[in-house]
Amino acid sequence: MAESDLRCRLCGSELSTGLVATDSRHCCLNTTPIAGTCPEHGPVGPHHAVED
C-alpha cells in the first residue's frame, strides 16, 4: 500500500500524499493545511481525511 492509509471522508478514495500534501497552504487566504489529494475532490484538508 502507499505511504499513507488516508482516505477521503466524502467518497472513500485513497488520498495521494505527494508534494501537495505538506504543511504549505493551498492559498494565502486559506490557513487550512492540505492533507492529501482525492482523485474525485482534489486537495482536501485534514477534516476530510480519515485513516483507513
KAKA-V280786 format. One record per pair of residues at least 12 apart in sequence whose C-alpha atoms are under 8 Angstrom apart, sorted by the first residue. I is the first residue (numbers start at 0). GAP is how many residues later the second one is. D is the distance in Angstrom with one decimal. If there is no record, write none. Layout:
# KAKA-V280786
i->I gap->GAP d->D
i->I gap->GAP d->D
This chain:
# KAKA-V280786
i->2 gap->14 d->7.9
i->3 gap->13 d->7.1
i->4 gap->46 d->5.6
i->4 gap->47 d->5.2
i->5 gap->30 d->7.9
i->5 gap->43 d->5.9
i->5 gap->44 d->5.4
i->5 gap->45 d->4.5
i->5 gap->46 d->5.8
i->6 gap->31 d->7.9
i->6 gap->42 d->5.6
i->6 gap->43 d->5.3
i->6 gap->44 d->6.1
i->6 gap->45 d->6.2
i->7 gap->30 d->6.3
i->7 gap->36 d->7.7
i->7 gap->40 d->5.8
i->7 gap->41 d->5.0
i->7 gap->42 d->6.3
i->8 gap->39 d->5.0
i->8 gap->40 d->5.6
i->8 gap->41 d->5.8
i->9 gap->38 d->6.9
i->10 gap->29 d->7.8
i->12 gap->25 d->6.4
i->12 gap->26 d->7.2
i->12 gap->27 d->7.7
i->13 gap->24 d->6.7
i->14 gap->21 d->5.3
i->14 gap->22 d->5.1
i->14 gap->23 d->4.9
i->14 gap->24 d->7.4
i->14 gap->34 d->7.9
i->15 gap->20 d->5.4
i->15 gap->21 d->5.0
i->15 gap->22 d->6.6
i->16 gap->18 d->7.1
i->16 gap->19 d->4.8
i->16 gap->20 d->6.6
i->17 gap->18 d->7.5
i->19 gap->14 d->7.0
i->19 gap->16 d->6.8
i->19 gap->17 d->7.4
i->19 gap->23 d->7.7
i->20 gap->12 d->7.9
i->20 gap->13 d->5.2
i->20 gap->14 d->5.1
i->20 gap->15 d->4.7
i->20 gap->16 d->7.2
i->21 gap->12 d->6.3
i->21 gap->13 d->7.0
i->31 gap->13 d->6.3
i->32 gap->12 d->5.8
i->32 gap->13 d->7.2
i->33 gap->12 d->6.7
i->34 gap->14 d->6.6
i->35 gap->13 d->7.6
